[in-house]
Amino acid sequence: MKKKRFYAHLVETSSITVELADMELSQEERLHLLNLVNSNIHNSVLETVLSNLASEDKKIFLANLHSNDHDKIWSHLKSKIENIEEKIKESIEDLKKELQKDIAEAKKAI
């Protein structure tokens, strides 16, 4: 079973899912692309968090992430990074815009 990400409540990817559904892709291709989207979102969130933490705080964050303790993760992040939820939302939205642009370009090429 796939673990729920600590930032799952901040992510909405239905617009990308709908755009991919409009493309002539097999179910396998669509699922692969959605997995790539989720992976890119995860990397973007981690980059946002880690770039805003001091070295020692990064270790604490990674330990909390490894234990998948969402309460500890959020408690730590909110105590160390001002407006962290907004920063994460912003990084996700920026990535989604970039992905939607790539999808639009791919649709034109078909």
N, C-alpha and C positions, 0 to 999 in steps of 0.2 A: 504494500500500500504506500502511495506517495505521501510524504509529509507535507503538511500545510506550511507555507512560508510565513515568516513572522510579519511580512508586509502585505499579505494576501488581501487584506481589507482595503488597501490603497490601489490595487490593480484592477483595471477593467479593460478587457481585451476583446469584447464582443464586436467592436467595430472592425478590428482586424480579422476576426473569425468570419464575419459577414463578407468582407472584401475577398477573402480567400475562397469562400463558398461560391462566389460569382465567377471564379476562374475555372477553366477546364482542367481540373486536377483529379487524380485518383485519390481515393480515401487515404491511402498510404502516404502519398505526397503531401496532402493537406495536413495530416497528423505530424509528419516530419517537420513541415514548416511551422506549425503551431508550437512544437517542441523547441524549435530554434528561437522562436519569438520569446517563449518563456525563459529559455536559457539566457538570451540577450538581456531580458528584463532583470533577471537575477544578477547577472554580471554588472549591470548598470547600478543597481541598488547597492551591491557590495562596494563598488568603486566610490559611490557617493558617501557611504558610511565611512569606509576606511580612509578616504582622503580628508575627512573631518575629525579624525581621532588621533590622539597622541599615541606613541608607540606602545606604552603600557596599557592604554585603554583598548587598543586593537586586540591585544592578547585576551583581555577580559571579554570583549565582544565575540571573538572567535570561539572561545570556550563556551559562552552562552549559546552561540549559534549551533555549535556541535551538540550540545545537550538539548537543543530545540525548545528551550524554555522561553517562550514568548514574553512572559511577564518580566523576567530578568533582562531580556534583550532590550525591551522598550524602556524599562526603568533606567538602565545604564545609558542608553542612547539619549534619552530626554534629559538626563542629568549632565551630559557632556557636550551635546550639540544643540544649539538653539534652533528651534523650528525644524527639527529633523524630519518630521512627517511631511512638511511642505517641500523640503529639499528632495526627499525621495519621490514624492508625487511629481515634482517638476522634472526630475531625471527620467521618470517613466513616460511622462507626456512627451518630452523631447524625443525620446527613442521611438515612441509610437508614431509621431509625426514623420520621422525619418523612414520608418518601415512602411507607412501608408504611401509615402512618396515613391518608395521603391516598388511597391505593389502596383501603383498607378502606371509607372514606367514599364513594368513587365506586361501589364494589360495592353498597353499601346503597341508593344513589340509583337504581340500575338496576331 
